[in-house]
Amino acid sequence: MNIAYLAPKGGTAWHRAEAIRRLGHSVTHLEQQPSWLMNNLGGRYLFHTSAFGLQHAIVAYLRDVLPKAGIDLIWVDQGAFYGPAVLKFLKSFGVPIVCYLLDDPFADGVRWRRFVQFRAAAHFYDLMSVPRPCNIGELQAIGVNRTVLQMFTADEVSHAPPVLSDNDRARLFSEVCLIGSYFPERGQFALELIRLGVPLSIWGPNWHKFTKVDLLGLHLRGAYLDENTDYARGIALSKLAICLPSKQNRDQMTSRSSEIPAIGGVLVAERSPAHEEMYVDGEEAVFFEDAASCAALCRELLADTARRERIRLAGMARVRASGYYNEPAMSRILAMALER
């Protein structure tokens, strides 16, 4: 099958494109907007205005870059800035259009503004994949007829247990890691763990926005871990890896929920219905309710190497046995999209 794949050429979007290729499909991977909108200023404008006034420019760009013939399916990653004009143009190809949604288009605040165009055009999609049960009814209320609940998944290649060097160990070893973008609740949570004596290492963007960032000190290790190299190494070289679903995004799980055990890390996750469905608590992962219980779990596990190893191996086995990976997820979504 020939798939036009409209998504960023990096991060987990790239992983999904590669997974679709590994399934035997031909993928034409294209950015979602013209290059002049891909600098910092353009990105901020898109994020805060949902591409207000730019819909015809995006259509003109897509008209130039999309293959004129031979497309069997169009895959849109997120599509936050794609309004009715864009979707009407894509519908003119006469093929199924899939939207793979990661963020919550109904969340409050800046995300609500970001997804204005998406909500106006969502009913044009033939199938929408969402990771949050709460979004299904919300999408149906704005005219989306077909949805599939698909959890965040790890990648078979990028999240395989990495080969580690002495240089990797010197740069990336940690006792307890927290990898992810800054959110206000994460800042306070991290400070509380540090106050309770957890030897925490933090990597991720936007932590400079935390008003108490100076109190993090050397616990803040860096803004980025390269998604295709150091991210997996950082998890593999941490004795424990914390997973904090975003409350702003109404998440019950995140991509870390699958990626950490797949890589070979010990998942220390906030308790949620999704996490409890994915893993057996205390055997394949460990769950906490708040910073105090998280700190207590970290202290217990750091002092018990044998228990950590049992949980680590059982978590890896569960991910593999349950198929928390891109290839089965992409195969399932594509099969459903073709059932018209």
C-alpha positions in Angstrom: 0.0 0.0 0.0 1.2 3.5 -0.8 0.8 5.8 2.1 1.1 9.6 2.2 2.3 10.2 5.7 1.9 13.8 6.9 3.9 14.2 10.1 7.1 15.7 11.6 10.2 14.0 10.5 11.4 13.2 13.9 10.4 11.9 17.3 7.8 9.2 17.7 6.1 10.3 14.4 9.3 9.1 12.6 9.2 5.8 14.6 5.7 5.2 13.4 6.6 5.9 9.8 9.4 3.4 10.0 7.2 0.8 11.6 4.7 1.1 8.8 7.6 0.7 6.3 8.7 -2.5 8.2 5.2 -3.8 7.7 5.9 -3.7 4.0 4.1 -0.5 2.9 5.5 2.4 0.8 5.6 5.6 2.9 6.0 9.1 1.4 6.8 11.1 4.6 6.1 14.8 4.3 6.1 17.7 6.7 2.6 19.0 7.5 3.3 22.6 6.6 5.6 24.6 4.3 9.2 25.2 5.4 8.7 28.9 6.1 6.4 27.9 9.0 8.9 25.5 10.6 11.2 28.0 12.4 10.6 29.0 16.0 8.4 32.0 15.1 6.3 30.0 12.7 5.9 27.2 15.3 4.8 29.6 18.0 2.3 31.1 15.6 0.8 27.7 14.7 0.7 26.6 18.3 -1.0 29.7 19.6 -3.4 30.5 16.7 -4.1 27.1 15.2 -2.8 28.4 11.8 -5.3 31.2 11.7 -5.3 32.8 8.2 -2.9 30.1 6.8 -5.3 27.4 5.7 -5.0 28.2 2.0 -1.2 28.4 2.2 -1.2 24.9 3.7 -3.4 23.6 1.0 -1.1 25.2 -1.7 1.9 23.5 -0.1 0.1 20.1 0.0 -1.0 20.5 -3.6 2.7 20.9 -4.6 4.2 18.1 -2.5 1.6 15.3 -2.4 1.9 12.6 -5.2 -0.6 13.3 -7.9 -1.5 9.6 -8.2 -1.0 6.3 -6.6 -1.9 7.2 -3.0 -3.9 4.4 -1.3 -4.2 6.1 2.2 -3.4 9.4 3.8 -2.1 9.4 7.4 -2.2 12.6 9.4 -0.2 12.8 12.7 -2.2 15.0 15.1 -3.4 17.5 12.4 -3.9 20.2 15.0 -3.6 23.0 12.3 -5.6 21.3 9.6 -9.0 22.9 9.2 -11.9 22.2 6.9 -10.2 23.6 3.8 -7.2 21.3 4.2 -9.3 18.2 4.9 -11.6 19.0 1.9 -8.5 19.0 -0.3 -7.3 15.7 1.2 -10.7 14.2 0.6 -10.4 15.0 -3.1 -7.9 12.1 -3.4 -10.7 9.7 -2.7 -8.8 7.5 -0.3 -9.1 6.8 3.5 -7.7 9.5 5.7 -6.4 8.4 9.2 -5.7 10.8 12.0 -3.3 9.5 14.7 -4.0 11.7 17.7 -1.5 12.1 20.6 -2.5 15.2 22.5 -5.9 16.0 24.0 -7.8 18.3 21.6 -10.3 19.1 24.3 -7.9 20.0 27.1 -8.2 23.5 28.6 -5.8 26.4 28.1 -3.4 26.8 25.2 -4.1 23.3 23.9 -7.8 24.3 23.3 -6.6 27.2 21.2 -4.1 25.0 19.4 -6.8 22.6 18.2 -9.4 25.0 17.0 -8.9 24.0 13.3 -8.7 20.3 14.3 -12.1 20.4 16.0 -13.7 22.1 13.0 -12.4 19.5 10.6 -12.4 16.3 12.7 -15.6 14.9 11.1 -13.8 14.6 7.7 -11.5 11.8 8.9 -12.4 8.3 8.1 -10.8 6.9 11.2 -9.3 8.6 14.3 -6.9 6.8 16.7 -6.9 8.2 20.2 -5.1 7.1 23.4 -7.7 8.5 25.9 -11.1 7.0 26.5 -12.5 10.4 27.4 -11.9 11.6 23.9 -14.1 9.1 22.2 -17.4 10.6 23.3 -16.1 14.1 22.8 -15.1 13.3 19.2 -18.5 11.6 18.5 -20.2 14.8 19.7 -18.5 16.8 17.0 -19.3 14.4 14.2 -16.4 11.9 14.2 -18.0 8.6 13.2 -15.1 6.1 13.6 -12.6 6.0 16.4 -10.2 3.4 17.7 -8.7 3.5 21.2 -5.0 2.8 20.8 -2.5 3.1 23.7 0.8 4.8 23.3 3.4 2.2 22.1 7.1 1.6 22.1 9.1 1.2 18.9 10.6 -2.2 18.1 13.9 -0.6 16.9 14.4 2.7 18.7 13.3 1.3 22.1 15.1 -2.0 22.0 17.6 -2.4 24.8 20.7 -0.5 23.7 24.3 -1.4 23.4 26.1 0.7 26.1 29.6 2.0 26.1 31.8 3.3 29.0 31.3 6.8 27.5 27.5 6.3 27.8 27.8 5.3 31.4 29.9 8.3 32.2 27.4 10.7 30.6 24.1 9.2 31.4 24.1 7.0 34.5 21.6 7.9 37.1 19.9 6.4 40.1 16.4 7.6 39.3 15.5 9.4 36.1 12.6 11.6 35.1 12.5 12.2 31.4 9.9 14.5 30.0 8.7 18.1 29.2 8.1 20.4 32.1 4.5 20.8 33.4 3.7 22.7 36.6 2.7 19.6 38.5 5.9 17.9 37.4 8.0 20.7 38.8 6.4 20.5 42.3 6.6 16.7 42.2 10.3 16.7 41.3 11.1 19.2 44.1 9.2 17.1 46.6 11.2 14.0 45.6 14.4 15.8 46.0 13.4 17.1 49.4 12.6 13.5 50.4 16.1 12.5 49.4 15.5 10.8 46.0 18.7 11.0 43.9 16.8 12.3 40.9 18.1 13.1 37.4 15.9 15.2 35.2 16.1 15.5 31.4 13.6 17.4 29.2 12.5 20.6 27.5 11.0 23.7 29.1 12.1 23.2 32.7 13.5 26.7 32.6 9.8 27.8 32.8 9.6 26.4 36.4 9.6 29.3 38.7 11.7 27.3 41.2 14.1 25.9 38.6 17.1 27.1 40.6 16.2 24.7 43.4 16.6 21.7 41.1 20.3 22.5 40.8 22.4 19.6 39.5 19.4 17.3 39.4 18.5 19.0 36.1 20.8 17.2 33.7 19.8 18.6 30.3 17.1 19.8 28.0 17.1 16.9 25.6 18.1 13.3 25.1 18.3 12.4 21.4 15.2 10.4 20.7 17.1 7.8 18.6 20.2 7.4 20.7 20.6 8.9 24.2 16.9 8.5 25.2 17.1 4.8 25.3 20.6 4.8 26.8 19.5 7.2 29.6 16.6 4.9 30.6 18.8 1.8 30.4 21.5 3.4 32.5 19.0 4.5 35.3 18.2 2.1 38.1 14.6 3.4 38.1 12.6 5.5 35.6 9.6 7.6 36.7 6.6 8.0 34.5 4.2 11.0 35.1 1.2 11.2 32.9 0.2 14.8 32.1 -2.8 16.1 34.0 -3.2 18.9 31.6 -3.5 16.3 28.8 -5.8 14.1 30.9 -3.4 11.2 30.4 -3.7 7.9 32.1 -0.5 6.7 30.5 2.2 8.2 28.3 4.6 6.8 25.7 7.1 6.2 28.6 4.6 3.7 30.0 5.5 1.3 27.1 9.0 2.6 26.3 10.6 2.3 29.7 10.1 -1.5 30.1 10.7 -2.1 26.4 14.1 -0.5 26.8 14.9 -2.5 29.9 14.2 0.1 32.6 12.2 -0.3 35.8 8.9 1.5 35.4 7.9 3.6 38.4 4.6 5.1 37.4 1.7 7.1 38.8 -1.2 4.7 39.5 -4.0 4.9 37.0 -6.6 2.6 35.5 -4.5 2.3 32.3 -1.3 1.4 34.1 -3.1 -1.1 36.2 -4.4 -2.8 33.1 -1.0 -2.8 31.5 1.2 -4.2 34.3 0.9 -6.2 37.6 1.9 -3.8 40.3 5.0 -4.9 42.3 5.9 -7.5 39.7 6.1 -5.9 36.3 6.2 -2.3 37.4 5.6 -0.3 40.6 2.9 2.3 41.1 2.7 5.3 43.4 -0.1 7.7 44.5 1.9 10.8 45.3 5.4 12.1 45.8 5.8 10.6 49.3 4.8 7.1 48.1 7.0 7.5 45.1 10.0 8.4 47.2 9.4 5.5 49.5 9.2 3.1 46.6 12.4 4.5 45.1 14.3 4.1 48.4 13.1 0.5 48.8 14.0 -0.5 45.2 17.4 1.3 45.2 18.3 -0.8 48.3 17.1 -4.1 46.7 19.1 -5.0 43.5 17.5 -8.4 43.2 14.0 -7.1 43.3 14.7 -4.4 40.8 16.1 -7.0 38.4 13.0 -9.2 38.7 10.7 -6.3 38.0 12.9 -5.1 35.1 12.9 -8.5 33.4 9.1 -9.1 34.0 8.3 -5.7 32.6 10.2 -6.4 29.4 8.5 -9.7 29.1 5.0 -8.1 29.6 5.7 -5.5 26.9 6.7 -8.2 24.4 4.0 -10.7 25.3 1.2 -8.0 25.1 2.6 -6.4 22.0 2.9 -2.8 23.3 4.7 -1.9 20.1 4.3 0.2 17.0 4.1 -2.5 14.4 1.0 -4.3 15.8 -0.6 -0.9 16.6 0.0 0.5 13.1 -1.2 -2.8 11.5 -4.4 -2.7 13.5 -5.1 1.0 12.6 -4.4 0.5 8.9 -6.6 -2.6 8.7 -9.5 -0.7 10.4 -9.0 2.3 8.0 -9.5 0.0 5.0 -12.8 -1.4 6.4 -15.0 1.2 4.6 
